[in-house]
């Protein structure tokens, strides 16, 4: 049974609905600055935020600079938006959480509270900077870790309305700090479901590098193109953002010491990322995409520069289908990532049993949403995930309760069920339940200390507000 405090849950839900009632109505949501710039509803570019429609993908390709009428007063406002997340997290029998309401600087209890107000607070710059130059920039205050960070950066210079024979052509340049954040589809890691995850939940040990392993640890410069509204190609070169021109885009700034420090994952040399996708639009309702993406990285095994490195080659396939009508929206997505690992540094230090390992991740989801002018948007998602790979006791067995794999297997699998409700366009309320059928190699006693996969099942109730 879940451990929870009914009074706190009732207060949490009441607060969500009071916010929805008391806040003034607005036609902006995710990002409101984008909607103001174009004087249109956010529903033209998004299904359920942050998932993009074909128009949303075109807006991103155009460098966030398009404006339907630049003379309107809304378009002249600074492209600034703010957002916040409040959440409740509950675990099953492996529960390490305690009940209580988070206070901003209550260090002893902050990381173990079920209710987090706020879980995070965001400031966005989203829109045109000047001419063909635009940006999506997200700064985040982490209410659980009590820290500030430059979360996402995607600066763009876009050239549109070109013609090659009878075909349309557009291209642009991007400077960003997360591999796959520049992608226009929601099947690649940075924009894939779940769009919001419980920050306090225990997660499986194994994860491919391209699936968030270098987020905010690198800065990159890339070029992209869309040919005839069908063929999308992107190529970006990343490097660790500790020095040089990519330094401002990384997570290496220590606000307390007021200096840059090499923290997190350090990649040696250049990290190339590539992406190819083919999209077919069938009428106004159907769109199909099939694609591939990948990345090569050499990552320090001891977290220092000039130390021994491990080599990772990530290759992936993905697909997406969308059916969009004014009231009915269906989205299906899938991705498969295969990672070749050469653990030269880790193996030499005795941290892995094998020199060569493989790791695979498969994710698939189906979403349906119903949109009504009377009561907003209501939707639901069913997702399946499966991570599997080479057994390596040196890499995955560490003897720590809840997170170790007694068998040395990285295999984890399960389902995510989420219900979404948008009473108005700038408020999203979601209830998410994650079910594990396997965790770190087994369904029962996976850590050798009595922990079961189902003990990490997590219920997560959150609300995201955007203005």
HELIX and SHEET records of a PDB file:
HELIX    1   1 UNK A    6  UNK A   22  1                                  17    
HELIX    2   2 UNK A   32  UNK A   38  1                                   7    
HELIX    3   3 UNK A   42  UNK A   44  5                                   3    
HELIX    4   4 UNK A   54  UNK A   61  1                                   8    
HELIX    5   5 UNK A   73  UNK A   76  5                                   4    
HELIX    6   6 UNK A  107  UNK A  110  1                                   4    
HELIX    7   7 UNK A  189  UNK A  191  5                                   3    
HELIX    8   8 UNK A  244  UNK A  249  5                                   6    
HELIX    9   9 UNK A  344  UNK A  348  1                                   5    
HELIX   10  10 UNK A  393  UNK A  396  1                                   4    
HELIX   11  11 UNK A  453  UNK A  456  5                                   4    
SHEET    1   A17 UNK A  98  UNK A 101  0                                        
SHEET    2   A17 UNK A 113  UNK A 130  1                                        
SHEET    3   A17 UNK A  80  UNK A  91 -1                                        
SHEET    4   A17 UNK A 458  UNK A 466 -1                                        
SHEET    5   A17 UNK A 427  UNK A 438 -1                                        
SHEET    6   A17 UNK A 412  UNK A 422 -1                                        
SHEET    7   A17 UNK A 376  UNK A 389 -1                                        
SHEET    8   A17 UNK A 356  UNK A 372 -1                                        
SHEET    9   A17 UNK A 328  UNK A 342 -1                                        
SHEET   10   A17 UNK A 309  UNK A 324 -1                                        
SHEET   11   A17 UNK A 286  UNK A 300 -1                                        
SHEET   12   A17 UNK A 271  UNK A 282 -1                                        
SHEET   13   A17 UNK A 231  UNK A 240 -1                                        
SHEET   14   A17 UNK A 218  UNK A 227 -1                                        
SHEET   15   A17 UNK A 167  UNK A 176 -1                                        
SHEET   16   A17 UNK A 147  UNK A 164 -1                                        
SHEET   17   A17 UNK A 133  UNK A 142 -1                                        
SHEET    1   B 2 UNK A 253  UNK A 254  0                                        
SHEET    2   B 2 UNK A 259  UNK A 260 -1                                        
END                                                                             
